[in-house]
Amino acid sequence: MMFDDTPKRFDRIVAILIQLQSKKIIKAQELADRFKVSLRTIYRDIRTLEASGVPIYSEAGVGYALVEGYRLPPIMFTREEASSFIAAEKLMQKFTDLTLGNHYSSAMYKLKAVLNSDDKDWVSNIEPNILMQTEEKLFNEKTPNTLAILFESIAEKKQIIISYEALQSDGITVRNIEPVGIFHENNNWYVFGYCHLRKEYRQFRTDRVHKIQKTIIPFTIEHEALENYISKTKNHPTTKVRILIDPIIAKHLSFEQKFYGFVSEKKMADKIEMTFMTRDLENGFARWYLMFGDNAKILEPENLKTRVLELLETNKQRLL
């Protein structure tokens, strides 16, 4: 059999070796999916690495791994790869907590250390000209290490204890949590996990965590992957909402509307008809509607009109 010795194949084999170093064990199918080649090609590339002296062991049905202790010498990054890390660093500084941001900054110093002089200049010219701006409060100032502790908890499968203030709660409750995973949605960070206080799976917003601490208590449940739970929670019942709104006001809602179940819009004479499938009619959508309600009209449902009137009456009584 003749082997394909093109530069493309050489690059892929080197990339496979890097992949093997990045994980404890990796399946052949993962490599095939990553590089968009057949399993047969991956098997051939693995044999090439073995023939080159790379100590790889495999286990049927499990995957490939490097023999413990084998490492490549430091790998040089291209300037384009280094540039992508700069963007990631700016995101980390703005969208993670203080502790995790510091860890990433430390990793960035190590990355920059292996760049050659020209590439260091390239990166230095880019760094001060990339800004990530957000006014959202993603974490409580009292817990600057929330994400770092959550990462440890998930990796070590150890419970955490949090002091949590729910949105509609009268106070702070202390809960033992088994974190399944972390996700970012609607400009907020959430941890999804099993709550021993409520005896069910719940999600918690990180900016409402007033205190967080590690424990040595192991998980009591073998949890599924986060994606499995998130896909289930997305199947909440929804309510159809239709409103008529001034076109100028509609333009200003283009960012927020997606958080309230926006489906579609169409031109209606001098108005815009917007359709939503909302999960929280009474508190979420109704309160949002009050922000622009003087320039809009509710077409359906009737209970949304009733709820908006209730909120207006409550506000009126508090102003008297």
C-alpha positions in Angstrom: 0.0 0.0 0.0 1.3 3.5 -0.8 1.0 6.1 1.9 -0.1 9.7 1.3 3.0 11.8 2.2 1.5 15.2 1.3 2.0 18.1 3.7 -1.7 17.9 4.6 -1.3 14.5 6.0 1.9 15.4 7.8 0.1 18.3 9.5 -2.8 16.0 10.5 -0.4 13.5 12.0 1.3 16.2 14.1 -2.1 17.5 15.1 -3.2 14.0 16.2 -0.1 13.8 18.4 -1.0 17.1 20.0 -4.5 15.8 20.5 -3.1 12.7 22.3 -1.2 14.9 24.6 -4.2 17.1 25.4 -6.4 14.3 26.7 -5.9 11.3 28.9 -7.5 9.0 26.3 -9.2 9.8 23.0 -11.3 7.6 20.7 -10.6 7.1 17.1 -14.0 8.3 16.1 -13.3 11.7 17.9 -10.1 12.1 15.8 -12.0 11.1 12.6 -14.7 13.7 13.4 -12.1 16.4 14.2 -10.1 16.0 11.0 -13.1 14.9 8.8 -11.4 11.7 7.6 -12.4 8.0 7.8 -11.6 5.7 10.7 -9.3 3.8 8.4 -7.2 6.9 7.8 -6.9 7.5 11.6 -5.8 3.9 12.1 -3.2 4.4 9.4 -2.0 7.7 11.0 -1.7 6.1 14.4 0.5 3.3 12.9 2.7 5.9 11.3 3.2 7.6 14.8 4.0 4.3 16.3 6.5 3.5 13.6 8.1 6.9 14.3 8.8 5.8 17.9 5.8 7.5 19.6 4.7 5.2 22.5 0.9 4.8 22.0 -1.2 2.2 23.6 -4.7 1.3 22.7 -7.6 -0.5 24.2 -10.4 -1.9 22.1 -13.6 0.0 22.6 -11.9 2.7 24.8 -9.4 4.6 22.7 -5.8 5.7 22.3 -3.4 7.2 24.9 0.3 8.1 25.1 2.4 6.1 27.5 2.6 8.1 30.8 5.6 10.4 30.9 6.0 10.9 27.1 5.8 14.6 26.1 6.6 16.6 23.1 9.1 19.5 23.4 7.4 23.0 23.6 5.3 23.7 20.5 5.6 27.0 18.7 2.4 28.9 18.0 1.7 30.8 14.8 1.1 34.5 15.2 -2.5 33.9 14.0 -3.0 31.3 16.7 -1.5 33.7 19.3 -3.8 36.4 18.1 -6.8 34.2 18.8 -5.6 33.7 22.4 -5.5 37.5 22.9 -9.2 37.8 22.0 -9.9 34.9 24.4 -7.9 36.6 27.2 -10.0 39.8 26.8 -13.2 37.7 27.0 -11.9 35.9 30.1 -11.1 39.3 31.8 -14.7 40.5 31.3 -16.9 37.4 31.4 -15.4 35.2 34.1 -14.7 35.8 37.8 -11.5 37.2 39.2 -9.8 34.0 40.2 -10.3 32.2 36.9 -9.4 35.4 35.0 -6.1 35.5 36.9 -5.4 31.8 36.1 -5.9 32.5 32.4 -3.6 35.6 32.5 -0.9 33.4 34.1 -1.3 30.9 31.3 -1.1 33.7 28.7 2.3 34.7 30.1 3.6 31.2 29.5 2.1 31.2 26.0 3.8 34.5 25.1 7.1 33.2 26.5 7.4 30.7 23.6 6.8 33.2 20.8 9.7 34.5 18.8 10.6 38.2 18.9 8.7 39.2 15.8 5.5 37.4 16.9 5.8 39.0 20.4 5.8 42.4 18.6 2.8 41.3 16.6 0.8 40.4 19.7 1.9 43.5 21.6 0.6 45.7 18.8 -2.8 44.0 18.9 -3.4 43.7 22.7 -4.1 47.3 23.6 -6.5 47.7 20.7 -9.0 44.9 21.6 -11.7 45.8 24.1 -14.6 43.7 25.5 -17.2 46.0 27.2 -20.1 44.8 29.3 -22.1 46.4 32.1 -23.6 43.2 33.3 -22.8 42.0 36.8 -22.0 38.4 36.2 -20.7 37.5 39.7 -21.2 38.6 43.3 -18.2 40.7 44.5 -18.2 38.5 47.7 -17.4 35.4 45.6 -14.6 36.2 43.2 -13.7 32.5 42.8 -17.1 31.1 41.9 -16.1 29.6 38.5 -12.8 28.3 39.8 -14.5 26.3 42.6 -17.2 25.1 40.3 -14.6 23.8 37.8 -12.8 21.9 40.7 -16.1 20.5 42.0 -17.1 19.1 38.5 -13.6 17.7 37.9 -13.3 16.1 41.3 -17.0 15.1 41.7 -17.2 16.8 45.1 -20.2 18.7 46.5 -20.1 22.4 47.1 -22.0 24.5 49.6 -23.5 27.8 48.4 -25.4 30.6 50.1 -28.0 31.5 47.4 -30.5 34.3 47.0 -33.2 33.2 44.5 -35.0 35.8 42.5 -38.4 35.4 44.3 -37.0 34.5 47.7 -37.3 36.4 50.9 -33.7 35.6 52.0 -30.6 33.6 51.5 -30.7 29.8 51.7 -27.7 27.4 52.2 -27.6 24.5 49.8 -25.4 21.5 49.1 -25.0 21.2 45.4 -23.6 18.6 43.0 -22.7 20.7 40.0 -23.3 19.0 36.7 -22.0 21.8 34.5 -21.9 25.5 33.8 -23.4 27.5 30.9 -23.8 31.1 29.7 -27.2 32.2 28.6 -29.0 35.6 28.2 -26.0 37.5 29.5 -25.7 35.4 32.7 -23.6 32.5 33.9 -25.5 29.6 35.4 -24.5 26.4 37.2 -26.8 23.4 36.7 -26.7 20.8 39.4 -28.5 18.5 41.9 -29.8 20.5 44.9 -29.9 18.4 48.1 -32.2 21.0 49.8 -34.9 20.7 47.1 -34.1 17.1 46.2 -34.1 17.9 42.5 -32.0 19.4 39.7 -31.9 23.2 39.6 -30.0 25.9 37.9 -28.4 28.8 39.8 -27.3 32.2 38.6 -23.8 33.0 39.6 -24.4 36.6 40.5 -26.9 35.5 43.2 -24.3 33.3 44.9 -23.3 35.1 48.1 -20.9 32.5 49.3 -19.4 29.3 47.9 -17.1 26.7 49.5 -15.6 23.4 48.6 -16.3 20.2 50.5 -14.8 16.7 50.6 -18.3 15.1 50.2 -18.4 13.0 47.0 -21.3 13.1 44.6 -24.1 10.7 45.5 -25.5 10.5 41.9 -23.9 9.5 38.6 -25.0 12.5 36.5 -25.5 12.6 32.8 -23.8 15.1 30.5 -24.9 18.8 30.9 -26.2 18.9 27.4 -28.8 16.1 28.2 -30.3 18.2 31.0 -30.3 21.5 29.1 -32.1 20.0 26.2 -34.8 18.7 28.5 -35.3 22.0 30.3 -35.7 23.8 27.0 -39.0 21.9 26.5 -40.9 24.1 29.0 -44.5 25.1 28.0 -44.8 28.4 26.2 -47.6 31.0 25.6 -48.1 32.7 22.3 -48.0 36.5 22.4 -48.8 38.9 19.6 -48.3 42.7 19.9 -48.5 45.7 17.6 -45.6 48.2 18.0 -44.3 51.3 16.4 -41.5 50.5 13.9 -39.0 52.9 15.6 -39.5 51.2 19.0 -39.3 47.8 17.4 -35.8 48.5 16.2 -34.6 49.2 19.8 -35.9 45.8 20.9 -33.8 43.7 18.4 -31.3 42.7 21.1 -33.7 42.0 24.0 -36.5 40.3 22.1 -34.7 37.0 21.8 -34.7 36.6 25.6 -38.5 36.7 25.6 -39.2 34.0 22.9 -39.3 36.1 19.8 -40.5 34.2 16.8 -41.3 36.5 13.9 -42.4 40.0 12.8 -44.4 41.4 9.9 -45.3 44.9 8.6 -48.9 45.9 9.3 -49.7 49.3 7.8 -47.8 51.8 10.0 -47.1 49.2 12.7 -45.0 46.0 13.2 -46.8 42.9 14.4 -44.4 40.8 16.6 -45.0 37.2 17.6 -43.4 35.5 20.7 -43.6 32.1 22.3 -42.8 33.1 25.9 -42.0 30.8 28.8 -42.7 33.4 31.5 -45.8 35.5 30.6 -46.7 36.9 34.0 -43.4 38.1 35.4 -40.9 38.1 32.5 -42.8 39.2 29.5 -45.4 41.4 31.2 -42.7 43.4 33.1 -40.7 43.8 29.9 -43.7 45.0 28.0 -44.2 47.9 30.5 -40.9 49.3 29.3 -42.4 50.2 25.9 -46.1 49.6 26.4 -47.1 53.2 25.7 -46.0 52.6 22.1 -47.5 49.2 21.7 -50.8 47.2 21.8 -51.4 43.6 23.0 -53.3 41.5 20.5 -53.2 38.3 22.4 -53.5 36.7 25.0 -56.1 38.3 27.2 -54.4 37.3 30.4 -51.3 39.3 29.4 -53.5 42.4 29.2 -54.9 41.5 32.7 -51.4 41.0 34.1 -50.1 44.3 32.7 -53.1 46.2 34.2 -52.4 44.5 37.6 -48.8 45.7 37.5 -49.8 49.2 36.5 -52.3 49.4 39.4 -49.7 48.1 41.9 -47.3 50.8 40.7 -50.0 53.4 40.9 -50.9 52.5 44.5 -47.2 52.7 45.6 -46.9 56.2 44.0 -49.9 57.6 46.0 
